Amino acid sequence: MNEKLKEKVKESLSSVLPITLIVLVLSVTLVPMEIGTLALFLTGAVLLIVGMGFFQLGAEMSMTPLGEGVGKTLAKREKVLLVILVAFALGTIITIAEPDLQVLANQVASIPNNVLIWTVAVGVGVFLALAVLRILFRVSLAKCLLAAYALLFVLTLFSPKEFLAVAFDAGGVTTGPITVPFIMALGVGVSAIRSTQGHDDDSFGLVALCSVGPILMVLLLGIFYHPTDAAYSAVEIAPVVTTRDVARQFALGFPGYAEEVLLSILPIVAVFVLFQLLTRCYRRRQLLRTGVGFLYTVIGLILFLTGVNVGFTPVGNLLGSGLAGSAYRWVLIPIGALIGYYIVKAEPAVQVLNKQVEDVTGGTVSQSMMNTALSIGVACAVMLSMVRVLTGISIYWILVPGYALRRRRKRAHDLHLPAAAGHGRVHRARRQRRHGRLRRRSARRARPAGGDPDHGRSLCT
């Protein structure tokens, strides 16, 4: 096995194992499960671990370089209209290709899938274009977020209550495994052109702004579109008794998720091919590496989605309904917080985000620090969600104080993150100079007489 792939699979194992142990303990104590259901869950966990390993390596080899290359190319163009159109098109295409959006659309049965998918995709496209313009014109991220969320809360006054939860859940689409690597890398590429002016930290904030788009568009959809209901549909567990039944469930689900992943990846591959034809940015070796990266991404996503949807999601639904209907329903709060703490590490997009934060800050903000902070944040969020489910309080009691606190903490963030990015620039500049000298020295030794001095080097950088 490739050493890099082995390392990624080990990281995935350490991320998924705590969740698996929690579910096993619950199945023995509070929510007894049939052996077949438990076997379904454990098989899904294995697929999840292997799939995450393949996906993380694939995204690192393909989507991240592609996003950075497109971002750098856009930043060099002086035509604002072209930048807006390209960013809008990319945001829309990437969002349509997002598997998480397909899952959300399938769960909201009252809204036609295509209507919800295109609504969310257009929202991401619009706000990705605005996010790129924010970087190019150096507009404060805090001001943009404040204006965007103020508009959101105004729209919630006119949108039906049934749409509120779906709208804010739609914002989570921009944290999916396809969207995050590309959008983050796009931001890094755009801001890299301005890094000499001290704006490396501008690469952050694209996902935050893009998450506003789906919420805004779904709220508008609720105002002008009037379905009978906007509730989620429950996930049912197929009857499984023997190991053959378990294998049959995964065999039945595998082709559908393979088709879904291939259809999701094809638009991104098309963007890569078009980008290469227009810019001739990548050399032969880099093209081969990117192709292998896309293959790893496809394999990883197929295994990941099959494991999650066939093994994890039905068991999670069973645990939730079992605990909510028991005398120990309040135990959902600490259990939700515990699962929320560990589930973050099992999300491929989070690991891509943490890696890019560590790179941009030169290690000042490490992956472990980011993991801990995000785990605590998600644990608190899931805990509050459980409180809302059990008490039936309005979602406003959670959203309004949360966003107000976020706005207040933004000033401290603005003081510390640029400093971390500044330290990162110093360390990175030193590394780049040292590596540059080594590359030039190696190139002089290996370059044939009359050879191409740019052989093997990307034209995107």
C-alpha positions as CSV (number, residue, x, y, z in Angstrom):
1,M,0.0,0.0,0.0
2,N,1.1,3.5,-0.8
3,E,2.7,5.0,2.4
4,K,0.8,8.2,2.1
5,L,-2.4,6.3,1.7
6,K,-1.6,4.1,4.7
7,E,-1.0,7.3,6.8
8,K,-4.4,8.7,5.7
9,V,-6.2,5.4,6.5
10,K,-4.6,5.4,10.0
11,E,-5.8,9.0,10.6
12,S,-9.3,7.9,9.5
13,L,-9.2,4.9,11.9
14,S,-8.4,7.1,14.8
15,S,-11.3,9.5,13.9
16,V,-14.0,6.9,13.4
17,L,-13.1,4.5,16.1
18,P,-14.4,6.6,19.0
19,I,-17.8,7.0,17.3
20,T,-17.9,3.2,16.7
21,L,-17.2,2.5,20.4
22,I,-19.9,4.9,21.5
23,V,-22.5,3.2,19.3
24,L,-21.4,-0.2,20.6
25,V,-21.8,0.9,24.2
26,L,-25.3,2.3,23.5
27,S,-26.3,-0.8,21.7
28,V,-25.5,-2.9,24.8
29,T,-26.9,-0.5,27.4
30,L,-29.7,1.8,26.4
31,V,-30.8,0.9,22.8
32,P,-30.4,-2.8,22.2
33,M,-29.9,-3.7,18.5
34,E,-30.3,-6.9,16.5
35,I,-27.0,-8.6,15.5
36,G,-27.7,-8.0,11.8
37,T,-28.2,-4.2,12.4
38,L,-25.0,-4.1,14.4
39,A,-23.1,-5.9,11.6
40,L,-24.5,-3.4,9.1
41,F,-23.1,-0.6,11.2
42,L,-19.6,-2.2,11.7
43,T,-19.3,-2.9,7.9
44,G,-20.3,0.7,7.2
45,A,-17.6,1.8,9.7
46,V,-14.9,-0.1,7.8
47,L,-16.0,1.3,4.5
48,L,-16.0,4.8,6.1
49,I,-12.4,4.4,7.3
50,V,-11.0,3.2,4.0
51,G,-13.1,5.7,2.0
52,M,-11.9,8.7,4.1
53,G,-8.3,7.6,3.5
54,F,-8.7,7.5,-0.2
55,F,-10.7,10.7,-0.4
56,Q,-8.2,12.8,1.7
57,L,-5.3,11.7,-0.4
58,G,-7.3,12.2,-3.7
59,A,-8.4,15.7,-2.7
60,E,-4.8,16.6,-1.8
61,M,-3.6,15.4,-5.2
62,S,-6.3,16.7,-7.5
63,M,-8.9,19.2,-6.2
64,T,-6.7,21.3,-4.0
65,P,-4.1,22.0,-6.8
66,L,-6.9,22.6,-9.3
67,G,-8.6,25.1,-7.0
68,E,-5.4,27.0,-6.3
69,G,-4.5,27.1,-10.0
70,V,-7.9,28.5,-11.0
71,G,-7.7,31.0,-8.1
72,K,-4.3,32.3,-9.1
73,T,-5.4,32.6,-12.8
74,L,-8.6,34.5,-11.8
75,A,-6.6,36.9,-9.6
76,K,-4.3,37.8,-12.5
77,R,-7.2,38.8,-14.7
78,E,-8.2,42.5,-14.7
79,K,-11.7,41.9,-16.1
80,V,-14.1,42.0,-13.1
81,L,-17.0,40.7,-15.2
82,L,-15.0,37.6,-16.2
83,V,-14.0,37.0,-12.6
84,I,-17.7,37.2,-11.5
85,L,-18.9,34.9,-14.2
86,V,-16.2,32.2,-13.7
87,A,-16.6,32.3,-9.9
88,F,-20.4,32.0,-10.2
89,A,-20.2,29.1,-12.7
90,L,-17.6,27.2,-10.6
91,G,-19.7,27.7,-7.4
92,T,-22.8,26.4,-9.1
93,I,-21.1,23.4,-10.8
94,I,-19.3,22.3,-7.6
95,T,-22.4,22.6,-5.5
96,I,-24.5,20.5,-8.0
97,A,-21.7,17.9,-7.7
98,E,-21.9,17.9,-3.9
99,P,-23.1,14.5,-2.6
100,D,-24.3,16.1,0.7
101,L,-26.8,18.2,-1.3
102,Q,-28.3,15.0,-2.9
103,V,-28.7,13.6,0.6
104,L,-30.5,16.8,1.9
105,A,-32.7,16.9,-1.2
106,N,-33.8,13.3,-0.7
107,Q,-34.7,13.9,2.9
108,V,-37.0,16.9,2.1
109,A,-39.6,15.0,0.2
110,S,-42.1,17.9,-0.1
111,I,-39.7,20.0,-2.3
112,P,-38.7,18.5,-5.7
113,N,-35.1,17.5,-5.7
114,N,-34.1,19.6,-8.8
115,V,-35.8,22.7,-7.3
116,L,-33.9,22.5,-4.0
117,I,-30.6,21.5,-5.7
118,W,-30.6,24.4,-8.2
119,T,-31.8,26.9,-5.5
120,V,-28.8,26.0,-3.3
121,A,-26.4,25.8,-6.2
122,V,-27.3,29.3,-7.4
123,G,-26.9,30.7,-3.9
124,V,-23.4,29.2,-3.5
125,G,-22.4,30.5,-7.0
126,V,-23.6,34.1,-6.2
127,F,-21.8,34.2,-2.9
128,L,-18.6,32.6,-4.2
129,A,-18.4,35.4,-6.8
130,L,-19.0,38.0,-4.0
131,A,-16.4,36.2,-1.8
132,V,-13.7,36.4,-4.6
133,L,-14.5,40.1,-5.2
134,R,-14.2,40.7,-1.4
135,I,-10.6,39.4,-1.6
136,L,-9.7,41.3,-4.7
137,F,-11.1,44.6,-3.4
138,R,-10.0,44.1,0.2
139,V,-13.4,44.4,1.8
140,S,-13.7,43.5,5.5
141,L,-15.0,39.9,6.1
142,A,-16.7,41.1,9.3
143,K,-18.7,43.7,7.5
144,C,-19.8,41.3,4.7
145,L,-20.9,38.7,7.2
146,L,-22.8,41.2,9.4
147,A,-24.7,42.5,6.3
148,A,-25.4,39.0,5.0
149,Y,-26.8,37.7,8.3
150,A,-28.8,40.8,8.9
151,L,-30.5,40.2,5.6
152,L,-31.0,36.6,6.5
153,F,-32.8,37.4,9.8
154,V,-35.0,39.9,8.0
155,L,-36.0,37.3,5.5
156,T,-36.9,34.8,8.3
157,L,-39.7,37.1,9.3
158,F,-41.4,36.6,5.9
159,S,-40.5,32.9,5.2
160,P,-42.8,30.1,6.5
161,K,-41.6,28.5,9.8
162,E,-41.4,25.1,8.1
163,F,-38.6,26.4,5.9
164,L,-36.3,27.8,8.7
165,A,-34.6,24.5,9.7
166,V,-34.2,23.3,6.1
167,A,-32.8,26.7,5.1
168,F,-30.1,26.8,7.8
169,D,-29.3,23.1,7.2
170,A,-28.8,24.0,3.5
171,G,-25.9,26.2,4.6
172,G,-24.1,23.0,5.7
173,V,-23.9,21.9,2.0
174,T,-20.8,24.2,1.6
175,T,-19.0,22.1,4.2
176,G,-19.3,18.9,2.1
177,P,-16.4,16.7,0.9
178,I,-16.5,18.1,-2.7
179,T,-17.2,21.8,-1.9
180,V,-14.7,22.5,0.9
181,P,-11.5,21.4,-0.8
182,F,-12.2,23.3,-4.0
183,I,-13.5,26.5,-2.4
184,M,-10.7,26.7,0.2
185,A,-8.1,26.0,-2.5
186,L,-9.7,28.7,-4.7
187,G,-9.4,31.2,-1.9
188,V,-5.7,30.2,-1.3
189,G,-5.0,30.7,-5.0
190,V,-6.6,34.1,-5.2
191,S,-5.0,35.5,-2.0
192,A,-1.6,34.0,-3.0
193,I,-1.3,36.7,-5.7
194,R,-1.6,39.3,-2.9
195,S,0.5,37.5,-0.4
196,T,3.4,39.9,-0.9
197,Q,1.1,42.7,0.4
198,G,0.3,40.8,3.6
199,H,-3.1,39.4,2.8
200,D,-2.6,35.6,3.2
201,D,-5.4,35.5,5.8
202,D,-7.8,36.6,3.0
203,S,-7.9,33.0,1.9
204,F,-10.2,32.3,4.9
205,G,-13.8,33.3,4.8
206,L,-14.9,32.0,1.4
207,V,-16.7,29.0,2.9
208,A,-18.3,31.3,5.6
209,L,-19.7,33.6,2.9
210,C,-20.7,30.8,0.6
211,S,-22.7,29.2,3.4
212,V,-24.9,32.3,3.5
213,G,-26.0,31.7,-0.2
214,P,-28.0,28.5,0.3
215,I,-29.7,29.8,3.4
216,L,-30.7,33.0,1.6
217,M,-32.0,31.2,-1.5
218,V,-34.0,28.6,0.5
219,L,-35.6,31.4,2.5
220,L,-36.6,33.1,-0.7
221,L,-37.9,29.8,-2.0
222,G,-40.1,29.5,1.0
223,I,-41.6,32.9,0.3
224,F,-42.4,32.3,-3.3
225,Y,-42.9,28.5,-3.3
226,H,-45.7,27.0,-1.2
227,P,-45.4,23.2,-0.7
228,T,-47.6,21.4,1.8
229,D,-44.8,20.6,4.1
230,A,-41.0,21.0,4.5
231,A,-40.3,18.2,7.0
232,Y,-37.6,15.6,6.9
233,S,-38.4,12.0,6.0
234,A,-37.1,9.3,8.3
235,V,-34.5,6.8,7.2
236,E,-35.7,3.2,7.5
237,I,-33.5,0.2,8.3
238,A,-33.8,-2.7,5.9
239,P,-34.4,-6.1,7.6
240,V,-31.1,-7.9,8.1
241,V,-30.6,-11.2,9.9
242,T,-27.6,-12.9,8.4
243,T,-24.3,-11.8,7.1
244,R,-25.6,-12.5,3.7
245,D,-28.3,-9.9,4.2
246,V,-25.7,-7.4,5.3
247,A,-23.6,-8.0,2.1
248,R,-26.8,-7.8,0.0
249,Q,-27.7,-4.3,1.4
250,F,-24.3,-2.9,0.6
251,A,-24.3,-4.6,-2.8
252,L,-27.6,-3.0,-3.6
253,G,-26.5,0.4,-2.5
254,F,-23.1,0.4,-4.1
255,P,-24.1,0.9,-7.8
256,G,-26.4,3.8,-7.0
257,Y,-23.7,5.7,-5.0
258,A,-21.1,4.9,-7.6
259,E,-23.3,6.5,-10.3
260,E,-23.9,9.5,-8.0
261,V,-20.2,10.0,-7.3
262,L,-19.3,9.7,-11.0
263,L,-21.9,12.2,-12.0
264,S,-20.6,14.5,-9.2
265,I,-17.0,14.3,-10.2
266,L,-17.5,14.6,-14.0
267,P,-18.2,18.4,-13.8
268,I,-15.0,18.9,-11.8
269,V,-13.0,16.9,-14.3
270,A,-14.6,19.0,-17.1
271,V,-13.5,22.1,-15.3
272,F,-9.9,20.7,-15.0
273,V,-9.8,19.7,-18.7
274,L,-11.1,23.1,-19.8
275,F,-8.7,24.9,-17.5
276,Q,-5.8,22.9,-18.9
277,L,-6.8,23.5,-22.5
278,L,-7.0,27.3,-21.9
279,T,-3.9,27.8,-19.8
280,R,-1.6,24.8,-20.4
281,C,-0.9,25.1,-16.7
282,Y,0.2,21.5,-15.9
283,R,3.0,19.4,-17.3
284,R,2.7,15.7,-18.1
285,R,3.7,14.4,-14.7
286,Q,1.3,16.7,-13.0
287,L,-1.5,15.7,-15.3
288,L,-0.9,12.0,-14.4
289,R,-0.8,12.9,-10.6
290,T,-4.0,14.8,-10.9
291,G,-5.7,12.0,-12.8
292,V,-4.6,9.5,-10.1
293,G,-5.9,11.9,-7.5
294,F,-9.4,12.1,-9.1
295,L,-9.4,8.2,-9.2
296,Y,-8.6,8.1,-5.5
297,T,-11.3,10.7,-4.9
298,V,-13.9,8.7,-6.7
299,I,-13.0,5.4,-4.9
300,G,-13.0,7.2,-1.5
301,L,-16.4,8.9,-2.0
302,I,-18.1,5.7,-3.2
303,L,-16.9,3.8,-0.2
304,F,-17.6,6.7,2.1
305,L,-21.2,7.4,0.9
306,T,-22.0,3.7,0.8
307,G,-20.7,3.2,4.4
308,V,-22.5,6.3,5.7
309,N,-25.9,5.8,4.0
310,V,-26.2,2.0,4.3
311,G,-24.5,1.5,7.7
312,F,-24.2,4.7,9.7
313,T,-27.3,6.8,8.9
314,P,-30.0,4.1,9.6
315,V,-28.3,3.1,12.9
316,G,-28.1,6.8,13.9
317,N,-31.8,7.2,13.2
318,L,-32.5,4.1,15.2
319,L,-30.4,5.3,18.2
320,G,-32.1,8.7,18.1
321,S,-35.7,7.4,17.9
322,G,-34.9,4.8,20.6
323,L,-33.5,7.2,23.0
324,A,-36.2,9.9,22.4
325,G,-38.9,7.4,23.0
326,S,-37.4,6.0,26.2
327,A,-37.5,7.1,29.8
328,Y,-33.9,8.3,29.4
329,R,-34.7,10.8,26.7
330,W,-32.6,13.5,28.4
331,V,-29.5,11.4,28.0
332,L,-29.6,12.5,24.4
333,I,-28.0,15.8,25.4
334,P,-24.7,14.4,26.7
335,I,-24.6,11.6,24.2
336,G,-25.2,14.2,21.4
337,A,-22.4,16.3,22.7
338,L,-20.1,13.3,22.9
339,I,-20.9,12.2,19.3
340,G,-20.6,15.7,18.1
341,Y,-17.1,16.0,19.6
342,Y,-15.8,13.0,17.8
343,I,-17.9,13.2,14.6
344,V,-15.9,16.2,13.4
345,K,-12.7,14.1,13.0
346,A,-14.7,11.7,10.8
347,E,-15.6,14.4,8.3
348,P,-13.2,14.5,5.3
349,A,-13.8,18.1,4.5
350,V,-12.7,19.2,8.0
351,Q,-9.4,17.5,7.6
352,V,-8.8,19.3,4.3
353,L,-9.7,22.6,6.0
354,N,-7.3,22.0,8.9
355,K,-4.5,21.1,6.6
356,Q,-4.9,24.3,4.6
357,V,-5.1,26.4,7.8
358,E,-1.9,24.8,9.0
359,D,-0.2,25.5,5.6
360,V,-1.3,29.1,5.4
361,T,-0.3,29.9,9.0
362,G,3.0,28.0,8.6
363,G,2.1,25.7,11.5
364,T,1.3,28.5,13.9
365,V,-2.3,27.1,14.0
366,S,-1.8,23.3,13.9
367,Q,-4.3,20.7,12.7
368,S,-4.6,19.3,16.3
369,M,-5.5,22.8,17.5
370,M,-8.1,23.2,14.8
371,N,-9.5,19.7,15.5
372,T,-9.9,20.4,19.2
373,A,-11.6,23.8,18.6
374,L,-14.0,22.5,16.0
375,S,-14.8,19.4,18.1
376,I,-15.8,21.6,21.1
377,G,-17.8,23.9,18.9
378,V,-19.8,21.0,17.2
379,A,-20.3,19.3,20.6
380,C,-21.9,22.5,21.9
381,A,-24.0,22.9,18.8
382,V,-25.3,19.3,18.8
383,M,-26.1,19.6,22.5
384,L,-28.1,22.8,21.9
385,S,-29.9,21.0,19.0
386,M,-30.9,18.1,21.4
387,V,-32.2,20.6,23.9
388,R,-34.3,22.2,21.2
389,V,-35.6,18.8,20.0
390,L,-36.6,17.8,23.6
391,T,-38.1,21.1,24.6
392,G,-39.5,22.4,21.4
393,I,-38.2,25.9,21.8
394,S,-38.0,28.2,18.8
395,I,-34.8,28.0,16.7
396,Y,-34.4,31.8,17.2
397,W,-33.4,31.3,20.8
398,I,-30.3,29.5,19.5
399,L,-29.6,31.3,16.3
400,V,-29.8,34.9,17.4
401,P,-27.5,34.7,20.5
402,G,-25.1,32.4,18.5
403,Y,-24.6,34.8,15.6
404,A,-24.5,37.8,18.0
405,L,-21.7,36.1,20.0
406,R,-20.0,35.2,16.7
407,R,-20.0,38.9,15.7
408,R,-18.6,40.0,19.0
409,R,-15.8,37.5,18.9
410,K,-14.9,38.6,15.4
411,R,-12.8,41.5,16.7
412,A,-10.5,39.2,18.6
413,H,-10.3,36.9,15.6
414,D,-9.2,39.9,13.4
415,L,-6.4,40.6,15.8
416,H,-5.0,37.1,16.1
417,L,-5.4,35.4,12.8
418,P,-3.5,38.0,10.7
419,A,-0.7,37.6,13.3
420,A,-0.7,33.9,12.9
421,A,-0.7,34.2,9.1
422,G,2.2,36.7,9.4
423,H,4.2,34.2,11.3
424,G,3.2,31.6,8.7
425,R,4.4,33.9,5.8
426,V,7.9,34.2,7.5
427,H,8.3,30.5,7.9
428,R,6.9,29.7,4.5
429,A,9.1,32.3,2.8
430,R,12.1,30.7,4.4
431,R,11.1,27.3,3.3
432,Q,10.3,28.4,-0.3
433,R,13.7,30.2,-0.6
434,R,15.5,27.1,0.7
435,H,13.5,24.7,-1.6
436,G,13.9,27.1,-4.5
437,R,17.7,27.0,-4.2
438,L,17.6,23.2,-4.0
439,R,15.3,22.9,-7.0
440,R,17.4,25.2,-9.1
441,R,20.5,23.3,-8.1
442,S,18.9,20.0,-9.0
443,A,17.6,21.4,-12.3
444,R,21.0,22.6,-13.4
445,R,22.4,19.1,-12.7
446,A,19.6,17.3,-14.5
447,R,18.8,19.7,-17.4
448,P,19.9,18.3,-20.7
449,A,21.7,20.6,-23.2
450,G,19.2,22.7,-25.0
451,G,16.4,21.3,-22.8
452,D,13.3,23.1,-21.5
453,P,14.2,25.0,-18.3
454,D,10.6,24.8,-17.2
455,H,10.3,21.0,-17.6
456,G,8.3,19.4,-14.8
457,R,7.3,22.8,-13.3
458,S,3.7,24.0,-13.2
459,L,2.9,27.2,-15.0
460,C,0.2,28.0,-12.5
461,T,2.7,29.0,-9.8
